[in-house]
Amino acid sequence: MFITFEGIEGSGKSTQIRRADAYLRHQGIDVCSTREPGGTPIGAKIRALLLDPENEELNPHSELLLYMADRVQHVKTFVKPALSQGSTVLCDRYFDATVVYQGAGRGIDRTLILDLYRLLLGSFKPDLTFLFDMSAPAGLARAWLAVDAGARSHGEMRFEKEALEFHEAIRAGYLALAREEPDRFRVIDGAMPEEAVWEVIRSHLDRQHLTRIGNAI
């Protein structure tokens, strides 16, 4: 099973993916956690380019192609091999992030983004996506608090430095995707306390696990 965690900056997805990983391992499930960009050694180098605040002049289409290069490497050398071995893969961001950040945020035609993805990776998509929703100002405030606390690096804050309008467009883009694919998305109020958010995720994971067992019988 391929499960992705999406949301605006500071929405808490990275915290919850760590909890999900530990929980599933405790349940005896073979699980791998990864992220985009940067889920492979080559991807880590691409991540450094994409998130470096000094790369302000990066063209939106160049940005898109770098994300896709990272994703192809990631899917073909890590995600699909792990899935084929029976692992559950948890991923911090995936293609939905590209649709909203480079599409809704940067203004690149969505058809181009989707066509490029299909050309390179076909119809492959997550089985389940958790979307952590909260207001853009609240998310950004959280993100910068994490930087001040040393939990996040100043060297990876290129998107956090975008204007508020950019982040509002990202949030709207995510919610639009969730409306389009309600069977795949689970929208969670990221403004809730961390423990309350986790309880919602845990209930979905338990339900998904029971469904898989039932289908296997």
Secondary structure, DSSP 4 states (H G I P E B T S, - for coil): -EEEEEESTTSSHHHHHHHHHHHHHHTT--EEEEESS-SSHHHHHHHHHHH-TT-TT--HHHHHHHHHHHHHHHIIIIIHHHHHTT-EEEEES-HHHHIIIIIIIT---HHHHHHHHHHHHTT---SEEEEEE--HHHHHHHHHHHHHTTSS-GGG-TTTTS-HHHHHHHHHHHHHHHHH-TTTEEEEETTS-HHHHHHHHHHHHHHHHHHHHHHH-
